[in-house]
Amino acid sequence: MPTPTPTPTPPPIPAYTPAGLPPATRGALLEGMERIYRELAEDVARAGPVCILRGVCCDFATMDYVLYASSLEVLYLGCFIDLARVRDAGKLCPFWLERRCSEHAVRPLGCRVYFCDPRYAAQAPEIYERHHRRIRELADRLELDYEYAPFLDFLARAGGRAATPGARAQVRTCT
């Protein structure tokens, strides 16, 4: 009787260790992302979207929304949260607790730009693209790997779970 072929496991998640991510690079990552996010907040405020606190923005299935993120955004998030311990919430954002974001201060670019306000819908893509380009440039300057994938796939990989078939996501932690 032939031996069954084991189900492939997701590849191990490479981790930045202090030796793998020099303190100066870690500091430059944090400083660069915080500057981008601060200037993004100013752009979004100027655009004036209104949030009525419905709490549905993180319910990706209901909103028919796929949140994408870059590996740099996930690396930044990993500087504050142990991504390997993030719960699997299916198609909901795992940080969506009691209809509110539990990690609002360190959320990815897409979360910071997304609003249900229809008056803002035409402005959001340009704001997103401008700041996403800056994140890509930061990755290049810091010589860090760059990938762009569904956010939930990055989190699944970080937790050792399989990502969406065909998705490529590389997750590193900042510690």
N, C-alpha and C positions, 0 to 999 in steps of 0.2 A: 504494500500500500504506500503510495507516494506521500511524502511529508507535505502538509499544506504550506503554501507560501504565506509568510506573515504579512499582515497589513502594514504598508509602509507608514512609518511615523514621520511627522513633520521634521525637517532638518533642525538641528539644534540652533537656538538663538544665540548668535555671537553677542558677547557682552563686553562693553567697555569696562575695563578695570582701570584703576589709577595708572597702571603702566600703559594701558591701551589708549586712554584718553588723557593726555597730559593736562595738568591743572590749568595751564594757560588756555588750552583749547576749550576745556569745559567752561572756563570763565568767559571766553569770547563767545561761545555758544549761548550761554545764559544772557549775556549782555546784548548780543545781536538779536536774539528772539524777543527779549523784553522791549528793545527799541522798536522793532517791527510791530509788535503787538500794541505798543503805546501809540505809535503813529497811525496804525489801523483804527484804533479806538477814536482818534481825533477825526479821521475821514468818515467813519460810520456816524459819529455824532453830527458832523456837518451835513450829512445826507438826511439825517433826521428820521430814521425809521422808528415806529412806535411798537413797543412790546406790551401786549395786554396780559401777559403772564398766563396764557392758556396752558402752557406746559406740554405742548404737543410736539415741539421742535425736535425733541430727542426720541420720539416715537417714529422711527424711520419707516416702518411698515405703513402706519396710518398716513404719514405725510408723503409716501411714495418717494422717498429721498434716500440717496446713497451718499453718505458723508465720506469724502476722500480726504486724505492727509498725506503729508510727506514724511519721509523717515526722520527728517530733522525735527518736525513737530512732535513726533512720537518720542524721539530722543529727549527733547525738552521736557515733555510730560513725564518721562521716566526719571528725570532728575528730582521729581517731587513725589512720585507714586511708584510703588513696586508693581510694575505691569504684569509680572508673573502671577500676581495674586488677584488680578481683576476677574470678577465673576463673569461667567458666560450668561448674557441676558438675551440670547437669541438675536432678534432684529431690533431690539431696543438698545440704546446706549447704556452700557453698564453703570455709567455715572448718573443716570436719571433716577433719582430717588424721590419718592413722594411728589412726582411731577415737577421736579426742579433739578437743576444741575448741581451735583455735589462737588464738582471740580471746576467750577466756573472760572477761577483765577488762572488756571493753566490749560484751559480747553483749546482745541486746535483752531486754526484759521477759519475753516468752514463754519464752525459753531459761532464764531465771533461775527461773521458776516451774514448769517442766515437769520432772516426775520420773516414773519408771516404777513407783514404789512405790504399790501399790493402797490402802494405808492412808491415803495423803495425797490421793488423787484427789478426795474430796469437799471438801476445804479449798482446793484450788488455784484454782478459779474465783473464789471470793470474794476471795482474796488478789490475784489478777490484776486483777480489776475495780477494787478499791480503789486500786491503784497506777497502773493505766491512767488512771483518772479524774484522778489527780494530774498525770500527764504532760499530759493534755488541758488542765488548769487552768494548767499552766506555759506551754503554747503560747499560751493566751489572754493571760496576764499579759505575756508577752514580745512579743505581737502577731506571732507567727510563724504561717505557714500550717500547717494541720493536715490530714493525711490518714491513713487507716488502710487498709492493703492487705497482701496476702501479701508477706512479707519478700523472697522470691526475686524477685518482680516489681520491688520497689524496686531490688534489686541489678542486675537485668537492665537496667533503664532507666539506672542510673548507668553501666553499661558500654556503653551505646549499643545494647543488644540489645532486641528487642521483648519486651514483657511479655506475660503471659497475656492473650488477647483479652478485652476488656471491663474489664480492671483499670485503675484510675487510680492512678498513683503519681507523686509529685513528689519528686525527690531533689535535695538541695542539699548542697554541701560546706561545711565550716566555715572553710576557709582564706581 
